[in-house]
Amino acid sequence: MKIAIIGTGNLGLSIAKGILHTNGATSMYLTKRNTSGIKELEKYGNVKVTVDNREAVQNSDILIFAVQPGHFEKILGDIKDLLTEKHVVISTITGFSIAKIESILGNDKYIIRSMPNTAISVGKSMTCICSNEPGKKRIELAKAIFNRMGHSMEIPESQMQAATVICASGIAFWMRLIRATTQGAIQLGFDAKEAQELAMYTCNGAARLLIESGNHPEEEIDRVTTPMGCTIEGLNEMEHQGLSSSLIRGIVASFEKINQIKKG
């Protein structure tokens, strides 16, 4: 695959590294206004670093845009005359709708929106993807790219706001739960480093159990809750204090806020 990443900042760089580390590109163009910080990626041999977006587009088939939202419209306008039937346009820009991209490029292009989260930097992103009608023919290609950096799911564009809350904001929600578990472990006598290690790897194990088994969380909870045991005692106390309720209310509050931002 001939891939260009237009805007190789933090997100673009994470995507580039994920693709390169899994040999996912035959050639790669990386663009940035100041290329000094990414020049070292040319050591891969099949990578070209440039400030010229048009050069990158002309020499690539898959175009991944990771620019600031305020710059995206102008960049699309600058390169639209170069687009051919071979190009796939993949946007990672939050809040920039497919309809708006089509208004610039036309509705006959393969256009895909993706919403990765910050775990993409360690190859563990949950990335949501949607497309316009022509783009449906290239959805599997986009999923294959993002599956190299975690897991991807195709959803309707109408759910992208909600996915941003669950997957992008969700990283912060899970971090807070890990922090709380760490604090609890410290109170029980572990030092801070040990406590965080216990919390992180237990959280990781819980997720892997569900991913590998396909079980519902309650099935795995039942495996560790015995009658009159310490686990059910702790779970019930957490629920009395509103654990599930507060999480759900927080998710809904975050969703309401993102919708306010979109309207604004």
Secondary structure as GFF3:
##gff-version 3
##sequence-region A 1 264
A	DSSP	beta_strand	2	6	.	.	.	ID=ss1
A	DSSP	alpha_helix	10	21	.	.	.	ID=ss2
A	DSSP	beta_strand	27	31	.	.	.	ID=ss3
A	DSSP	three_ten_helix	35	37	.	.	.	ID=ss4
A	DSSP	three_ten_helix	39	44	.	.	.	ID=ss5
A	DSSP	beta_strand	47	50	.	.	.	ID=ss6
A	DSSP	alpha_helix	53	58	.	.	.	ID=ss7
A	DSSP	beta_strand	62	65	.	.	.	ID=ss8
A	DSSP	alpha_helix	69	79	.	.	.	ID=ss9
A	DSSP	three_ten_helix	80	82	.	.	.	ID=ss10
A	DSSP	beta_strand	88	91	.	.	.	ID=ss11
A	DSSP	alpha_helix	98	105	.	.	.	ID=ss12
A	DSSP	beta_strand	110	115	.	.	.	ID=ss13
A	DSSP	three_ten_helix	118	122	.	.	.	ID=ss14
A	DSSP	beta_strand	125	131	.	.	.	ID=ss15
A	DSSP	three_ten_helix	134	138	.	.	.	ID=ss16
A	DSSP	alpha_helix	139	147	.	.	.	ID=ss17
A	DSSP	beta_strand	150	154	.	.	.	ID=ss18
A	DSSP	three_ten_helix	157	159	.	.	.	ID=ss19
A	DSSP	alpha_helix	160	163	.	.	.	ID=ss20
A	DSSP	pi_helix	164	169	.	.	.	ID=ss21
A	DSSP	alpha_helix	170	187	.	.	.	ID=ss22
A	DSSP	alpha_helix	192	213	.	.	.	ID=ss23
A	DSSP	alpha_helix	217	224	.	.	.	ID=ss24
A	DSSP	alpha_helix	230	240	.	.	.	ID=ss25
A	DSSP	alpha_helix	243	263	.	.	.	ID=ss26
###
